[in-house]
Amino acid sequence: MSFFEYRHGELFAEQVSLSSIAEQYGTPCFVYSRRAFETKWQALDEAFGDHPHTICYAVKANSNIAVLNLLARLGSGFDIVSEGELRRVLKAGGDPSKVVFSGVAKSKSELAFALSNKVRSINIESVAELERVQEVAQTLGVTASIAFRVNPDVDPETHPYISTGMDKAKFGVTMEAAFDAYVRAAQMPNIEVHGIACHIGSQITKTSPFSDALEIVLNMVKRLAAEGIEIKQLDLGGGLGIDYQGETPPSANEYVQSMINGIKAHGVDLPIAIEPGRYISGNSGVMLTKVEFTKHNASKNFAIVDAGMNDLLRPALYQAFHKIVPINEKTTADTATYDVVGPVCESACVLGYDRDLAVEAGDLLAVMSAGAYSFVMANNYNSRRRPAEVMVDGDSTHLIRQRENFEQLVAGETLLPE
Ligand SMILES: *Cc1c(COP(=O)(O)O)cnc(C)c1O
């Protein structure tokens, strides 16, 4: 079910027409649907039934505090990768006892901040990090609840830039090293072993890579149990894919059932945490952009739009595909095949290649599936101001982040003295 649908030839977000949003807030602009976020989160929650679970939304996918707050109101936990993300969760009313802290390079001050706020688990990615966590916890006089993020070395069959669980990745502790790391951790005075975590990649469109990883993780849980090291939570990461261009990823139910079946088959009845980001936010937002000009060369047509790679980096960064559709289907323009390109002075500043569109200058387009890894990667290259973000809730709209202004763009910069 999509919350972005045409009505009489006009694209709407819930009950609000996107052209009215473009008129009120300008373009480029990100538009989110509250019901979309909530429906996705609830689908996962319900799929678990009465199996003990925590959905730790991966903040990095879309970290606007309004988004975090809506999920916190549903009872969500959060997966964070920096102090800044934890501060956002706290500001949004999130519960730190449902927070897991991932990331390969946590600094001492970030760890101290997380430990003082009593997060559920520090997901440790190396033995060197374990030593750092012990040291910081000792200084604070607290016990750190930890998991190791293990690297099960399975191929998630997704884009190499978003694969994280293979042995050549920088992420996690290899399975060979993990057992000894747990034994070390169990002996440390300020460490309490809480769980085991893995996250194998993103935009995964079948259940088999998840089941393969689960199998490997469960074997480790049993090996640890035999050693007297008790795991209290299985954190199976994020990675569930979405439909960008006709992919058919598993449903929330299929995904969750395959995990529950996997653990039952092993006779391991542990609470499960998952860290979905893209699944919850990806199709919960779109980016609106306006056609400034069209340009026709001998071999190419260009639709030159007012949003660029600084606003939506994914196509330039990982050749990601986003559908691009007109906001108003009624047009007098002829259909042609366009490269939809932005204003940034880089050849990579492209939102989509070879799109059949009937457009002319002044038309509005929606770049679909722009709720995850989109605004969060927006930047100021070419001194462009980051776009506004708007949340639609039924028939009302809320500006949840203003378009940046020039003063914000140069904040913190100073001239040398005369
Ligand atoms: C990015 C990330 C996630 C979320 O991944 P999605 O594909 O958006 O679900 C979860 N856990 C960790 C550790 C991550 O780095």
PDBQT file of the ligand as one rigid body, heavy atoms in Angstrom, charges set to zero:
ROOT
HETATM    1  C1  LIG A 501      22.568   1.074   8.262  1.00  0.00    +0.000 C 
HETATM    2  C2  LIG A 501      22.374   0.125   9.359  1.00  0.00    +0.000 A 
HETATM    3  C3  LIG A 501      21.108  -0.399   9.620  1.00  0.00    +0.000 A 
HETATM    4  C4  LIG A 501      19.889  -0.088   8.785  1.00  0.00    +0.000 C 
HETATM    5  O1  LIG A 501      19.959  -0.660   7.532  1.00  0.00    +0.000 OA
HETATM    6  P1  LIG A 501      18.667  -0.657   6.575  1.00  0.00    +0.000 P 
HETATM    7  O2  LIG A 501      19.122  -1.317   5.348  1.00  0.00    +0.000 OA
HETATM    8  O3  LIG A 501      18.313   0.781   6.356  1.00  0.00    +0.000 OA
HETATM    9  O4  LIG A 501      17.591  -1.389   7.272  1.00  0.00    +0.000 OA
HETATM   10  C5  LIG A 501      20.973  -1.246  10.702  1.00  0.00    +0.000 A 
HETATM   11  N1  LIG A 501      22.035  -1.575  11.474  1.00  0.00    +0.000 NA
HETATM   12  C6  LIG A 501      23.265  -1.094  11.245  1.00  0.00    +0.000 A 
HETATM   13  C7  LIG A 501      24.378  -1.496  12.130  1.00  0.00    +0.000 C 
HETATM   14  C8  LIG A 501      23.485  -0.238  10.174  1.00  0.00    +0.000 A 
HETATM   15  O5  LIG A 501      24.716   0.213   9.935  1.00  0.00    +0.000 OA
ENDROOT
TORSDOF 0
